[in-house]
Amino acid sequence: MDADSLLDGLTEAQAAAVTSDGAPLVILAGAGSGKTRVLTRRIAWRAATGSADPRHVLALTFTRKAAGELRHRLSSLGVRDAVAAGTFHAVAYAQLRQRWADAGEAAPVLLERKVGFLGRLIGPRSNDAAVQVVDLAAEIEWAKARMVSPAQYEAAALGAGRTPPISPSAMASLYERYEVEKRRRGVVDFDDLLLRCVAALQDDTAFAASQRWRFRHLFVDEYQDVNPTQAALLAGWRGDSTDLCVVGDPNQAIYSWNGADPAYLSEFTRREPGTTVVRLDDNFRSSPQVLATASAVLAGGGIRSELRPHRADGPTPTIRAYATDRDEARGVARAVRGKHRPGTPWSRIAVLARTNAQTVALEEAFREAGIPFRVRGGGAFLQQPEVRTALDALRRTGGPLATRVADLEVETRIGDDVEDGPAAARRAVLAELVRLAREHLAIDHNATVENFATWLTTAMGNDSGDTRRDAVDLATFHAAKGLEWPVVFLVGLERGLVPIGHAKTEAGLDEERRLLYVAVTRAEEELHCSWARERTFGTRSVPRQASPWLDDIEAARTALAGGGTALDLRERVAAERRKLRAADGGRDNARPNVTVGRNADPGVLNALKAWRTAAARAAGVPAFVIFHDTTLAAVAEARPGDRASLLALPGLGPVKAERYGDDLLRVVAESIAS
């Protein structure tokens, strides 16, 4: 290998990251900055210069796919000696198997899925649609990721603000029974592999020494997603060595709900003062327009993004409101077909949603439109665990569908805040099953459970997650992480979904904002955003409000209308956001010394406030969330007669004008007439 050739095509910052002799080294790699390219070239550079032996390199990733990609790239760069690359779980399991073999011990049986084991443990309750076994398993996984024992669970869950699927005390008891039963049967789960390896490295000095000799050069990808158990394992492998390189992006930390702790990245230099930090701030993925929109999303939470775009200009992102979620799904399907050109693959396009439940309407709309699609991540509707469990239960009981679906509907009844926790999100998926059953009953009043199951399989079972075929990708925001497409549609951008309803704390809301940022930065050329004024959950239709963060996207759209350089865009977006915030405070930016609304018509203002009170009560939100007093005063002063006049007022961006404009104009007109 020629070391110098490894620097070909790299930016100055990328080359610095590849060649740095810093130890430890932190590479802060923004979205689309080429982090995998840099990581693999750094490993190859060190091998080429003799500062690292590839046979003693350990590269840790979070997915098998990422590990395979890393090995493939290293091979193409000429690193012939096999570099150990794998997930934390895979590496830990390999080391434990060797340890057990060396000691002549029989390896315990690996429990590949907790769900079945827990289902047998809790018995008939596992068929309760309101408490999904997969949620119980996820809660145990969170506890183990945080190194929380059953005895510590209640206090830890309370301190973390967790909302477990059953009471904390019952969850702690189930967790304890789960651990006891595993020991009795001589089985271990995937989380145990990490914990056992941590214990072995701490308690067995010979084992620890052998692993530290074997792996002398450590590299970790996506370091912002490390959890306490993985951090402890990494510390055990590392010992007192400083030969560690971690790559991550604090703005893409989106897995705290699953036990990850982004502080391992953000506080790395505080823990280890001698650390070298290299920042990669050049974005090679997204157009300036997409990147400006992503920056605006972060800026709304007080986070400054310094990413510099390197792609050509693209169209300004769009925002569209639909009457219902079904209208949104059909409208997106039409738009997707319109974006498909002869000779271009469908796979250039992705539709992303916050939750799995939202993809069901999209699946139906795409089938009706004859558009090939695949569901990434959580799987297509019929493959989702809660749907499989419910269908299995329905088949076991059999009989008339009308009776069985009524029982299921009672179990899955939900309130307006349909996303108040993981269990509620799963119930929203089951509510889609109820809706489909009701639609089938409308066609066949005497349908049986078996009739429905057969129809459902025929109608919804022809999709596939096979990434080899050409199809539009449907995915959740989380499942889209690490992927990219030329054209991206973000759907369901509504309050309660974006941000998710159960995000109540500042930290939770910050993570939700980062999640939206991740979704936006999946787009290379085009970004299209949408929301629905009404969404159906089971047999209930619930009125919705646009996500408050659409205002940040709208600020970016307004700023982008003027064109200019990337730096100009960032400055104009910031100016538009300041303008909106200043308007909410009652100051007119064009006339900074004049208070807007000073000459408001009292009758119109009182009527507007009465309307606002009723709207806030109906939506279940404080009145100021609808409009600030000063905004209503500005309306009462101007007494607009059309949408254009309304949009000229401070505090009335296109999103709020779309949501409330007709009502405002009506109230003004009625007040003037009276």
Buried (B, 14 or more C-beta within 10 A) or exposed (E): BEBEEBBEEBBEBBBBBBBBEBBBBBBBBBBBBBBBBBBBBBBBBBBBEEEBEBBBBBBBBBBEEBBEBBBEBBBEBEBEEEBBBBBBBBBBBBBBEBBEEEEEEEEBEEBEEBBEBBBEBBEEBBBBBBBBBBBBBBBBBBBBBBBBEBEBBBEBBEEBEBBBBBEBEBBBBBBBBBBEBBEEEEBBBBBBBBBBBBEBBEEBEEBBEBBBEBBBBBBBBBBBBBBBBBBBBBBBBBEEBEBBBBBBBBBBBBBBBBBBBBBBBBEBBEEEEEBBBBBBBBBBBBBBBBBBBBBBBBBBBEBEBEBBBBBEEBEBBBBBBBEBBBBBBBBBBEBBBEBBEEEEEBBBBBBBBBBBBBBBBBBBBBBEBEBBBBBBBBBBBBBBBBBEBBBEBBEEEEEBBBEBBEEBBEBBBBEBBBBBBBBBBBBBBBBBBBBBBBEBBEEEEEBBBEBBBEBBEEBBEEBBBEEEEEBBBBBBBBBBBBBBBBBBBBBBBBBBBBBBBBBEEEEBBBBBBBBBBBBBBBBBBBBBBBBBBBBBBBEBEBEBBBBBBBBBBBBBBBBBEEEEEBEBBBEBBBBBBEBBBBBBEBBBEEEEEEBBBEEBBEEBBBBBBEBBEEBBEEBEEEBEBBBBBBBBBBBBBBBBEEBEBBBEBBBBBBBBBBBBBEBBBEBBBEBEEE
